Amino acid sequence: MSPYLRHDLIYHLIGFQAVLLVIALSNAGALRRARRHAAPRRFPKVSVLVPARNEESNIERCIGSLLAQDYPDFEVLALDDQSTDRTRAILEALAGGDARLQVLDGCPLEAGWLGKNWACAQLAAQAAGELLLFTDADTFHHPQALRALVIAMEGEHAGLISGFPRQEVLTWGEKLVVPVLFWVIYCFTPLTLTYRLKLPAFSAAVGQALLFRRTAYEGTGGHEAVRASIVEDLALARRTKALGYRWRMMRITDLISCRMYRGGRQACAGLSKNLFAAFGFRLVPYLFAWTWLAVLFFKPLYDLGVYACGRPLDVPISAVLVCIGLALVLWLVPYRQLALPLWPAAFYPVTLVVMEAVALRSLWLAITGGLTWKGRSLPRPRLRLF
């Protein structure tokens, strides 16, 4: 084995982990700062837009929390996207008791569009608000959520506000898999720096809460401009930044929660759809990223196993233990900031094994054209090397 892999690599891993930890800690401050603003003199009208396809188990809870918002001027538009369950009946019953809720019939999916993007575009076309809040049907909103989001948007003079909702993870599979997507964004996106950079790739958003100023939404082309994107939240954030609109992330774990998936199997299916897409279906960066994550967290564990077996190491065991300790802290800090259960962070090696398998599955489905979601087949993506 190369002397570099035996000796120098462990110190580089420690340095890289330290950088990620600094990013995570700095992001905690950046996310809090977006909440530190006084209320504006005027609260603009907000249209809350909810696409719903086969959401009978979630929609009543979501819409009920939205209608309970402590905000002076808002409407809720929910679009039934060709549901085959009781989603439409539940929405109609809710609308009968509150004039602020409008229920829209989703038109058949047009060629070139993905389902959620098509539903959101229809919702935006019917919205009357100055601000547009896109949220998912599996979210739950604290009564102060809308007010806090608008205060942050006005205080930050932003065209787009998003954030990290609290993820409801109930089963073992959810606890091991769901947090990784948010952990990656949290640890690899230094917000204070990226706010100043002009590179669109250095931006982030979470589709469970996207608050747009209408002028920014329309100026970027809205969902029509990203109609074929599987990860439309990232695509919208990147367009927002590329076209010169101000965007900000904020901590909203106390304001919005979401149970994305029900069980580990559904979580793996959902992430299989998203992982490769988040890289723009670029093969080399994707393979490098997942290989590097494996080296970053499994190499020190391998060294510890070698040492435990009585075999000599070409690196001090103290360096190996520091690397493992940093890794654990690096998982615990974002989990704490994202209001996730802390104990699954200690099982990060298991999480990574599962996620490496999901990453390969995501690649395979993209290559073979097997990507699906919500009962719809997704078009085969165009693969790129870089």
C-alpha positions in Angstrom: 0.0 0.0 0.0 1.2 3.5 -0.8 2.9 5.3 2.2 0.5 8.2 1.5 -2.5 6.0 2.1 -1.0 4.5 5.3 0.3 7.7 6.8 -0.4 11.1 5.4 -4.1 10.4 4.4 -5.3 10.3 8.0 -4.1 13.8 8.7 -5.7 15.1 5.5 -9.0 13.4 6.6 -8.7 15.2 10.0 -8.1 18.5 8.2 -11.1 18.0 5.9 -13.4 17.0 8.8 -12.3 20.1 10.7 -13.2 22.3 7.8 -16.7 20.7 7.5 -17.2 21.2 11.3 -16.3 24.9 10.9 -18.9 25.2 8.1 -21.5 23.5 10.2 -20.9 25.7 13.1 -20.9 28.9 11.0 -24.1 27.8 9.3 -25.8 27.6 12.7 -25.1 31.4 13.2 -26.1 32.3 9.6 -29.4 30.4 9.9 -30.3 32.2 13.2 -29.4 35.6 11.8 -32.3 35.5 9.3 -34.8 35.3 12.2 -33.4 38.5 13.9 -35.6 41.2 12.3 -38.4 43.5 13.4 -41.8 43.1 11.9 -42.4 45.2 8.7 -44.9 48.0 8.7 -47.0 46.2 6.2 -47.5 42.4 5.8 -48.0 41.6 2.1 -50.5 39.1 0.9 -49.2 35.6 0.7 -50.4 32.7 -1.4 -49.6 29.4 0.1 -49.4 26.8 -2.6 -49.7 23.1 -2.0 -49.5 20.4 -4.7 -51.1 17.2 -3.6 -51.0 13.8 -5.3 -52.4 10.8 -3.4 -51.9 12.5 0.0 -54.9 11.3 1.9 -52.8 10.5 4.9 -51.2 13.9 5.1 -53.4 16.6 3.5 -55.8 17.3 6.3 -53.1 17.8 8.9 -51.1 20.1 6.5 -54.1 22.3 5.3 -55.4 22.5 8.9 -52.1 23.9 10.1 -51.9 26.4 7.2 -55.4 27.7 7.8 -54.5 28.2 11.5 -51.7 30.7 10.6 -51.4 33.9 12.7 -51.0 36.1 9.6 -53.3 39.0 8.5 -53.6 38.4 4.8 -53.2 35.0 3.1 -54.9 32.4 0.9 -54.2 28.7 0.6 -54.4 27.1 -2.8 -54.3 23.3 -3.0 -54.1 21.5 -6.3 -55.3 17.9 -6.6 -52.8 16.4 -9.0 -54.8 13.6 -10.6 -55.1 11.7 -7.2 -56.6 8.3 -7.1 -57.3 8.2 -3.4 -59.4 10.4 -1.1 -57.2 13.5 -1.4 -59.8 15.5 -3.4 -62.7 14.6 -1.1 -60.7 15.7 2.0 -59.8 19.0 0.4 -63.4 19.8 -0.6 -64.5 19.1 2.9 -61.9 21.5 4.3 -62.7 24.1 1.7 -66.4 24.0 2.7 -65.5 25.4 6.1 -63.0 28.1 5.2 -63.2 30.5 2.2 -59.5 31.1 2.4 -58.9 27.6 0.9 -59.3 27.1 -2.9 -59.1 23.6 -4.3 -57.9 23.4 -7.9 -58.2 20.5 -10.4 -54.8 19.6 -11.8 -54.6 19.4 -15.6 -53.2 16.3 -17.2 -49.4 16.3 -17.2 -48.0 18.0 -20.3 -45.0 16.7 -22.2 -41.6 17.9 -21.0 -42.8 18.5 -17.5 -42.4 16.6 -14.3 -45.5 16.2 -12.1 -44.6 18.4 -9.1 -43.3 21.2 -11.3 -46.4 21.2 -13.5 -48.6 21.3 -10.4 -46.7 24.2 -8.9 -46.8 26.1 -12.1 -50.6 25.8 -12.2 -50.8 26.9 -8.6 -48.7 30.0 -9.2 -50.8 31.0 -12.2 -53.9 31.2 -10.0 -52.2 32.8 -7.0 -53.1 36.4 -6.0 -50.4 37.1 -3.5 -47.4 39.3 -3.6 -45.5 36.5 -2.0 -45.7 32.8 -2.9 -45.0 30.1 -0.4 -44.6 26.6 -2.0 -44.9 23.8 0.5 -45.4 20.1 0.5 -48.6 18.2 1.5 -46.7 16.2 4.1 -45.7 19.3 6.1 -47.1 20.8 9.3 -46.8 24.5 10.1 -46.7 26.2 13.5 -49.2 29.1 13.7 -46.3 31.6 13.6 -44.5 30.0 10.6 -45.9 32.3 7.9 -45.3 35.4 9.9 -41.7 34.5 10.7 -40.9 33.6 7.1 -42.3 36.9 5.9 -40.5 38.9 8.5 -37.2 37.2 7.5 -37.9 37.9 3.8 -38.6 41.6 4.4 -35.7 42.0 6.8 -33.2 40.3 4.5 -34.6 42.0 1.4 -34.6 38.6 -0.3 -36.3 37.3 -3.4 -36.3 33.7 -2.0 -36.3 32.4 1.6 -36.0 28.8 2.4 -34.8 26.8 5.4 -34.4 23.4 7.1 -37.8 22.1 8.5 -37.7 19.6 11.3 -37.7 16.1 9.8 -40.1 13.7 11.4 -38.4 10.3 11.4 -40.3 7.6 13.2 -39.0 4.2 11.9 -35.4 2.9 12.0 -35.1 3.2 8.3 -36.2 6.8 8.3 -33.8 7.7 11.1 -30.9 6.2 9.3 -31.6 7.5 5.8 -33.6 10.7 5.7 -31.2 13.0 7.7 -28.3 12.4 5.3 -29.7 14.7 2.5 -29.9 17.6 5.0 -26.6 16.8 6.6 -24.9 17.1 3.3 -26.4 20.5 2.6 -25.6 21.7 6.1 -22.0 20.5 6.1 -21.0 21.3 2.5 -22.7 24.7 2.0 -20.9 27.5 3.8 -23.8 30.0 3.8 -22.0 33.1 4.9 -19.5 32.6 2.0 -21.9 31.4 -0.6 -24.1 34.5 -0.1 -21.2 36.5 -1.3 -20.1 34.3 -4.2 -21.7 34.7 -7.6 -21.4 31.0 -8.5 -25.0 29.6 -8.9 -23.9 26.1 -8.0 -23.2 27.3 -4.4 -26.8 27.7 -3.4 -29.3 25.6 -1.6 -33.0 25.4 -0.8 -35.5 22.9 0.6 -38.7 22.4 -1.4 -40.7 21.9 1.8 -40.6 25.7 2.3 -39.9 28.0 -0.6 -41.1 31.6 -0.1 -40.7 33.7 -3.2 -41.3 37.3 -3.9 -43.5 37.2 -6.9 -41.2 39.5 -8.9 -38.3 37.1 -8.2 -40.3 34.0 -9.1 -41.5 35.4 -12.4 -38.2 37.0 -13.1 -36.5 33.6 -12.9 -39.1 31.9 -15.1 -40.6 30.0 -12.1 -41.3 26.3 -12.4 -41.5 26.5 -16.1 -37.8 27.3 -16.3 -37.1 24.1 -14.3 -40.0 22.0 -15.6 -37.8 18.9 -16.3 -35.8 19.1 -13.1 -36.1 16.3 -10.5 -34.6 18.5 -7.8 -36.6 21.6 -8.6 -35.8 23.3 -5.3 -32.1 23.3 -6.0 -32.7 24.3 -9.6 -34.9 27.3 -8.5 -32.3 28.4 -5.9 -29.5 28.3 -8.5 -31.6 30.3 -11.0 -32.5 32.8 -8.4 -28.8 33.4 -7.6 -27.7 33.3 -11.2 -30.2 36.0 -12.2 -29.1 38.3 -9.3 -31.9 37.9 -6.8 -31.0 37.7 -3.1 -31.7 34.4 -1.4 -31.4 33.3 2.2 -31.7 30.2 4.3 -33.1 30.3 7.8 -33.6 27.9 10.7 -37.3 26.8 10.7 -37.1 23.6 12.8 -39.5 25.2 15.3 -41.8 26.5 12.6 -42.3 23.7 10.0 -42.0 19.9 10.3 -42.3 17.3 7.6 -42.5 13.5 7.4 -41.1 13.0 3.9 -41.3 9.2 3.8 -43.1 6.5 5.8 -40.6 3.8 6.4 -37.1 3.0 5.2 -38.1 1.4 1.9 -40.0 4.6 0.8 -37.1 6.8 2.0 -34.6 4.8 -0.1 -36.9 5.0 -3.1 -37.3 8.8 -2.7 -33.5 9.4 -2.3 -32.8 7.1 -5.3 -34.8 9.6 -7.3 -32.9 12.6 -6.0 -29.3 11.8 -5.3 -27.8 11.5 -8.8 -30.2 14.3 -10.0 -28.7 16.7 -7.4 -25.4 16.3 -9.2 -27.0 17.2 -12.5 -26.4 13.6 -13.6 -22.7 14.3 -13.8 -21.0 10.9 -13.5 -17.4 11.8 -12.4 -18.3 14.3 -9.6 -21.0 11.9 -8.4 -18.7 8.9 -8.2 -15.9 11.0 -6.7 -18.2 12.5 -4.0 -19.5 9.1 -2.8 -16.0 7.5 -2.9 -14.6 10.4 -0.9 -17.3 10.1 1.7 -16.5 6.4 2.1 -12.8 7.1 2.5 -13.4 10.0 4.9 -15.4 8.0 7.4 -14.4 4.3 6.8 -10.6 4.7 6.6 -10.1 5.6 10.3 -12.5 2.8 11.3 -10.5 0.4 9.2 -7.3 1.5 10.9 -8.9 1.1 14.3 -9.8 -2.5 13.4 -6.3 -3.2 12.3 -4.9 -1.9 15.6 -7.5 -3.9 17.6 -6.2 -7.0 15.8 -2.7 -6.4 17.1 -1.2 -5.4 13.7 1.1 -2.3 13.6 0.0 1.0 12.1 2.1 3.5 10.2 0.2 6.3 11.9 -0.2 7.0 15.7 -3.4 5.5 17.1 -4.0 8.8 18.7 -4.5 10.3 15.2 -6.9 7.6 14.3 -9.0 8.2 17.4 -9.0 12.0 16.8 -10.3 11.3 13.3 -13.1 9.1 14.6 -14.0 11.5 17.3 -14.2 14.4 14.8 -16.4 12.3 12.6 -18.8 11.7 15.4 -18.9 15.4 16.3 -19.4 16.2 12.7 -22.6 14.1 12.6 -23.8 15.2 16.0 -23.6 18.9 15.5 -25.8 19.1 12.4 -28.2 16.6 13.8 -28.5 18.9 16.9 -29.0 22.0 14.8 -31.6 20.3 12.5 -33.5 19.1 15.6 -33.0 15.4 14.7 -32.7 12.5 17.2 -29.1 12.4 18.2 -28.6 8.7 18.8 -28.7 7.7 15.1 -25.7 10.0 14.5 -23.6 7.5 16.5 -24.6 4.9 13.9 -23.2 7.0 11.0 -21.2 4.0 9.6 -24.4 2.1 9.1 -26.1 5.1 7.6 -23.2 5.5 5.1 -23.3 1.8 4.1 -27.0 2.2 3.3 -26.5 5.5 1.5 -23.7 4.2 -0.6 -26.0 1.5 -1.8 -28.8 4.0 -2.4 -26.3 6.2 -4.4 -25.5 3.2 -6.6 -29.2 2.5 -7.0 -29.8 6.1 -8.0 -27.1 5.8 -10.6 -28.4 2.5 -12.0 -32.0 3.7 -12.3 -30.8 6.8 -14.1 -28.7 4.8 -16.6 -31.5 2.3 -17.2 -34.4 4.8 -17.3 -36.1 3.3 -14.3 -36.7 6.4 -12.3 -40.2 6.8 -11.0 -42.2 8.8 -8.4 -45.8 9.0 -7.3 -46.7 6.3 -9.8 -45.3 8.2 -12.8 -42.3 7.2 -14.8 -39.6 9.9 -15.1 -37.9 10.5 -18.4 -34.4 9.0 -18.9 -31.9 11.8 -18.1 -29.0 12.8 -20.2 -25.8 11.7 -18.5 -22.7 13.8 -18.5 -19.1 13.0 -17.5 -18.5 16.4 -15.8 
